[in-house]
Amino acid sequence: MSAHVPASTSLEAVPQLDLTAQYAAIGAEIRAAIERVMASQQFVLGREGAALEQEIAELCGVSHGVGVASGTDALILALRACGVKAGDEVLLPPFTFVATGSAVSALGAKPVFADIRPDTYNLDPAECARRVTPRTRAIVVVHLYGLPAEMDPILAFAKEHKLPVIEDNAQAIGARYKGRPTGSMGDVGCVSFYPTKNLGAYGDAGMVVSNSAGLAERLRTLRNHGQTGKYLSSEPGWNSRLDEMQAAILRVKLRHLSNWQRARQSNAAEYTRLLNPFPGVMTPHTPEGLEHVFHQYTIRVEKRDALQKFLAERHIGSAVYYPHPLHLQPIYAELGHKRGDFPHAERAAQEVLSLPMYPELRKEQIARVAECLQEFISK
Ligand SMILES: Cc1ncc(COP(=O)(O)O)c(C=O)c1O
C-alpha cells in the first residue's frame, strides 16, 4: 500500500482551510475594489450589488439574482416568497447546517425531515415520498459539500405534489447536475457568501437566484422592508440587503472562481488516488453526470473521532460537518424524534471527516495528510 503514497517533503502543519493564501494572491485586486466603493461613497443597493446580481444569476444559469445579507436570510426570504407560512410543513434533510432548518422555523413552519442517501449524504428522493403529508408546502434540497442532490426524481416528486423546490446552494455554487447548474433547477436557489464558502465575502452576504421574475420582484420587496415604492410598504419585510463593499469583493473573487474550482477538483482527485486503497476509508462518491465542486473533501471512517485526534496531534486540520443531525438537536426536541429515526444521517454524523481542502493546497500537503492516514490505519 505504501507504494501509493509519495513521501511528503516536510512535516509541516496542514490547516483545514487557509484563506490567507488566497488573500496573498488577490489582495491588490481586492484593495482596488474596496477603494472603488470608498470613492463612490455608495454603500447599499448600488452599482456593485446590481452587477453582482447579474453575474451570479449568469453563473447559476438563471435570469434573476437578489442580493441579501446572508445565506440564512436567502433561505428565509425564499421560503416566504414561495408562500410558506406558520403551521406549514417543509421537507428537508436532517444532515445539514442548522440554518437549513432554522430558516423554516423562523417562519413558524415545521421542518419535516427525510433521510439522506448514505453514499452522497444528500436527500433521498424515496424518503420524501414517505414523509409528505397534506400539510407539506415546500421542499428544501441541500447540495451538501458541493455535490448536487439527486434532482430529477426530487423535481418529479415536487411536480406531482405541486410543491415549490428551494435549493440550498450554500455549499455548491458552480456545481452541475447533468449539465444544469445547482440553483437553477428548483423554483429558487439560495447562495451563501460566508467567508469560508467557495465564493466567500469578507463578512456575511448571500443571494437568491431564480428564473421567475415574479419571485425575484417579491424578494426585492421583502429584503427592503416590504417597500414597493419610496417609503411605501405593501407587506411586512425587513432589512436584508447585500452591501456594496461585499459585492465589490465578491466580483473580484468571482473572476477567479472557475480556476479555484478546478484546483479543488484536482486536489480531490489527488486525495482519492492516494486514499482509495486504504481499507475502511470511504472517499467521496460522485454519481455519473454530476459535477462536484468540493467545498469539502469528506471521507468516512468508523473510528472518526480517534482519527481526528491522531491528525490533530500531527498538526493536520480536519472538521466534522456535522456532528449532530438536526432531528437530535435541542432546537428540535419538541418534534419528539429519537435516535434511529434517520439512521443514514445519524451514522454519517458519527463517521464523516472533512480533510484540508482549499484551492491553494499543495500536492505535498495532500501527501502528508495521506501519510498520516496510512499511519493511523496501520496502527
Ligand atoms: C448548507 C448551508 N445552508 C445554509 C447556510 C447559511 O449561510 P450563511 O452562513 O451565509 O447564513 C450555510 C452556511 O453557513 C450552509 O452551509
The ligand as an ORCA input file, in Angstrom:
! r2SCAN-3c Opt
* xyz 0 1
  C     -25.939     24.142      3.924
  C     -25.964     25.551      4.446
  N     -27.126     26.210      4.481
  C     -27.200     27.484      4.908
  C     -26.082     28.165      5.337
  C     -26.241     29.548      5.878
  O     -25.492     30.512      5.212
  P     -24.986     31.811      5.979
  O     -23.922     31.408      6.953
  O     -24.453     32.692      4.883
  O     -26.148     32.438      6.674
  C     -24.831     27.525      5.283
  C     -23.558     28.166      5.642
  O     -23.212     28.638      6.641
  C     -24.779     26.171      4.848
  O     -23.615     25.509      4.812
*
